[in-house]
Amino acid sequence: MIAPDGGHDSPGGWCVIGAGPSGLTALKSLRELGLPAECLEREDDLGGNWYFGTAASRIFASTRLISSRPLTEFGDFPMPRSLPWHPHHTACLAYLRSYADHFGLRPFIRPHSTVERIEPAAAGGWEVQLASGPPRTYEGVVIANGHNHLPRLPTIPGSFAGTLLHAADYTGPDDPLAVAGRRVLVIGGGNSGCDIAVDVCRQAAATFHSTRRSYHVVPRTILGRPADLRGERLLKMRAPVWLRRLISLRLIDRSIGLPHRHGLPAPDHRLWETHPVINERLYRCIDEGAVTAVPGVERFEGECVVFSDGRREPIDIVIAATGYQIAMPFIAPQHLRDEQNLPADDVRDLDEQPPDLFLHMLPRHRDDLACVGLIQPDSGQWGLTDLQARVVARMALARRHAPRTAAWLRRTCQQSPPLTPIRYVDSPRHRLEVEHFSYRRRLERLITALDRRLRREITAAGQAAAGCQRSPRARG
């Protein structure tokens, strides 16, 4: 895509909130098309969730990718092939910083810039209020600060005499408190819950893992190759869902075994109908007795936890890996929904009523606001956010230089959500879930359509302008 002339920085450019993976690719895509943009980051450096040890990070010391390197990397900046299939978080952070350096993004990132509020400016665009300094006005805003900020704690009757913390505060078996010699309960069957259960069982006196349902567990690698790459091959072959499930379940059983082989109940849903749990060590820990699988928590009774099957266990530490609420405290929720169909004072919680965004990305009623990274794919995310960012940059370019293309995109954003090949379990955990393959193809088709329309409209405008300059009547 070729941007028109006049891309030098000027007042009224775009603001990107957050310098994590989503914010970096949003900043790169905007500037790549000659659009002035800067990124506001509350920490002292870029990295977002992968900047371990900061308030923005939700990873722990042993975290490594659960999606493979090829299905995680940005489309135009491959991860080093010297890295393992599933790199450690330190390698991920180094990769993100190399990405910023390669595309010259650092001069346009403002660290120590905490966004407190954004609201429509009187003259158009957005007014962004930082924790310090005067408000700043921008032509548009890209929200790319992630969705793992506000922990969702479980509501459990009774009182607990031990220590209760959320996975957001967990960084390792020794931080924020030592688990050695303690009896630990981990609540939650997602990737964080499974990883933490495996992490703490090495030092805890006893480790219990509580889930309300049984889940399908997939190893990172199957027969020496990443499981998601094997699945990708079947997707490219256009294999139907039932066949992909059949082949995948047989391979999983051959690799780590299905739940019933480890004394666990069969899942109440089919493979891929919940966000995939990627863990090759959990079953081994269960088989060895290092982790005890227990059902959902019924109530707390002082130092004891009572489970839904009536079992009682004395517990010292409870770690709730129960996810996060969708929260963007700096913007009124109605700006992420159709304002024409909502009362002006509608401030419903985003976790109860998620944003009504086209492809989890674009508001249906305006083209100066977008979200990048507000998805939870069943594979790697960075390549998808790269495509999201390219769509957003083209929206911004059309807004400036191609009104017919901008109008076409606004009409497109009114379309109903697409049917997905997978029907997910109805739970807060899946409100942002996308099936990566079909989602990626739809983004790619949208980018192609936008490029074609932008090129045609911008070229026609340039030819018209050149004709006016050559016309004596126009000069007169």
Secondary structure, DSSP 8 states (H G I E B T S, - for coil): ----S--S--SS-EEEE--SHHHHHHHHHHHHTT--EEEE-SSSSS-GGGSTTSTT----TT-B-SS-STTTSBTTB---TTS-SS-BHHHHHHHHHHHHHHTT-GGGEESS--EEEEEE-TTSSEEEEESSSS-EEESEEEE-S-S-SEE-----SEEESSEEEEGGG--BTTBSS--BT-EEEEE--SHHHHHHHHHHTTTBSEEEEE-SS---EE-SEETTEEHHHHHHHHHHTT--HHHHHHHHHHHHHHHT--GGGGT----SS-TTSS--EE-SSHHHHHHHTSSEEE--EEEEEETEEEETTS-EEE-SEEEE---EE---TTS-GGGGS-GGGS-TT----TTTS---EETTTEESS-SSEEESS--EESS-SHHHHHHHHHHHHHHHHHHHH-HHHHHHHHHHTTS-----SS---SSGGGTTEE-HHHHHHHHHHHHHHHHHHHHHHHHHHHHHHHHHHH-HHHH-
